[in-house]
Amino acid sequence: MDIFSQEIENYITSHIEPEPDFLKKLVRDTNLYTLKPRMLSGHLQGRLLKMFCAMTGAKRVVEIGTFTGYSALCMAEALPADGEVHTIDINDELEELILNGFDRAGEVGKKIHFHIGDAAELIPQMEGEFDVCFMDGNKRHYMEYLDAVYPKMRMGGLIIADNTLWDGHVLEEDRNDAQTAGIKKFNDSVCADDRFFVTMVPLRDGMTLIRKIK
Ligand SMILES: C[S@@+](CC[C@H](N)C(=O)[O-])C[C@H]1O[C@@H](n2cnc3c(N)ncnc32)[C@H](O)[C@@H]1O
């Protein structure tokens, strides 16, 4: 289901902040060396992630699902020099590509700490509170990620959950494969949970914004 046309996206991306060169190069490497380059956030979503981090004055960010590091770099761009993005990926195969991308970004890349492992296990062991969480791992496990990250978010902190419209499959009542079921359960749960103020952005594949208020 086309919920957001390519023409509109092209128009928007020609009227927003351009991608820095280190991101353009990362997009090229991701297309050359990975099997699913579509997983990368891209220009528009990346600038929005940077904007959210800037608007919330974030200093500490945690990301579930690094892939090649595009979104981690976008969020790091908005942080002060002593800010930190802790990005986690369960897959170690892209480590070299990721670390090269962070190196190429100079001071921006130095704010990023890359962790390999299951985010649902690693986050509870992390020290300190986070201002922003970008949730972009396995769609089957969004509820587990939420349980893991909730106690680590500061009051007023923002959780951004990606792909929550899941190509429009959330509208299909009979579609209940594990990923669609995971996203539907997550969407139903967060909007009924009074610990959160929730809204959704119908951008790209849908992003849910979840503010911790209790
Ligand atoms: C959609 S990609 C992330 C894209 C990236 N955030 C970006 O915008 O460029 C999803 C990533 O989540 C990782 N992943 C899946 N399950 C995970 C888990 N339990 N913990 C950490 N990472 C996980 C996958 O290996 C994959 O690289």
The ligand as a Gaussian input file, in Angstrom:
#p B3LYP/6-31G(d) Opt

LIG

0 1
 C       15.463000      -1.483000      10.054000
 S       17.071000      -1.906000      10.521000
 C       17.635000      -0.473000      11.385000
 C       17.833000       0.723000      10.484000
 C       18.555000       1.879000      11.107000
 N       17.965000       2.266000      12.384000
 C       18.502000       3.062000      10.177000
 O       17.550000       3.826000      10.278000
 O       19.367000       3.211000       9.311000
 C       16.780000      -3.069000      11.817000
 C       18.040000      -3.569000      12.506000
 O       17.643000      -4.116000      13.776000
 C       18.536000      -5.147000      14.107000
 N       17.911000      -5.960000      15.177000
 C       16.933000      -6.889000      15.068000
 N       16.617000      -7.382000      16.281000
 C       17.408000      -6.732000      17.185000
 C       17.550000      -6.801000      18.593000
 N       16.795000      -7.633000      19.336000
 N       18.444000      -6.003000      19.193000
 C       19.212000      -5.151000      18.467000
 N       19.123000      -5.048000      17.116000
 C       18.227000      -5.820000      16.483000
 C       18.749000      -5.863000      12.773000
 O       19.939000      -6.631000      12.780000
 C       18.793000      -4.684000      11.783000
 O       20.120000      -4.278000      11.499000

